[in-house]
């Protein structure tokens, strides 16, 4: 968004963090017929060979990124992806150049009634 000067999406817009509210998740599963719903948060890390590999992964798997960049000329798209890779370098291992991104995953389980 910074590189394209795009405004943030409106509140409630589906996206990678829209399912982070445990109460909303639990309520959604219960409302769709699940019971005994439990949630567990786990730490996760993603290892990439380089900042460029990380950037390719994000571009190829994140639909909002693809939509945002689709309206950019090819040259500008490449500049933006280069800026993302440069920002990812702060997570690089000094000896290998590999990039590790840590995250948290929410695992939710229920039993269908």
PAGU-851651 format. One record per residue (C-alpha): residue in one letter; z, x, y. Coordinates in steps of 0.001 Angstrom, whole numbers, plus 500000, padded with zeros to 6 digits. Layout:
AZXY/...
//
This chain:
X500000500000500000/X500790502882502331/X497359504481501854/X495427501220502263/X497764499847504947/X498113496718502811/X501047494373503412/X503489493840500560/X502754490825498368/X504580487577499172/X507953487051497521/X507595485577494045/X504177487144493408/X503831488279489768/X503939492039489412/X505564494887487502/X509037494142488893/X508904490351489009/X510759490049485689/X513746492210486626/X516117489299487332/X518185488832484154/X519271485296485102/X515655484230485654/X514604485790482339/X517421484145480411/X516781480758482017/X513046481022481289/X513625481720477610/X516211478954477266/X513897476490479052/X511100477314476607/X513232476596473544/X515061479824472746/X518790480106472040/X521191482995471505/X519408484912474253/X520627488465474767/X519496491156477157/X519846494898476925/X518766497434479525/X517571500772478190/X516500503973479869/X512937505033479223/X510904508036480223/X507189508521480281/X505798512032479942/X502368512957481255/X500546516279480963/X499951516417484718/X500159514443487953/X496470513600487547/X497051512186484042/X499885510064485444/X497635508815488249/X494878507903485782/X497410506019483662/X498645504028486657/X495113503271487804/X493963502184484339/X496997500030483496/X498235498516486752/X496093495530487719/X497520495338491275/X496418498937491868/X492934498171490583/X492666495087492803/X493862497005495856/X491445499871495290/X488479497677494321/X487753496983497993/X487789500650498945/X484662502811499121/X484457505321496245/X485253508284498493/X488329506568499926/X489456505480496444/X489343509112495318/X491368510177498383/X493995507532497630/X494279508535493967/X494569512171495045/X497448511171497381/X499172509366494488/X498814512461492292/X500213514631495069/X503228512325495425/X503762512465491634/X503956516266491717/X507579516079492870/X508358514899489326/X506527517843487734/X508223520333485465/X507988523762487049/X507017525601483882/X504435523179482456/X503188521040485323/X503863517976483178/X505238514911484919/X508177512853483674/X508777509408485126/X512054507765484230/X512497504045484257/X514591501222482938/X513305498634480489/X514796495207479983/X514752494057476374/X515332490341475889/X515682488635472516/X516228485062471495/X516009482759468505/X513494479912468574/X515159476530468061/
//
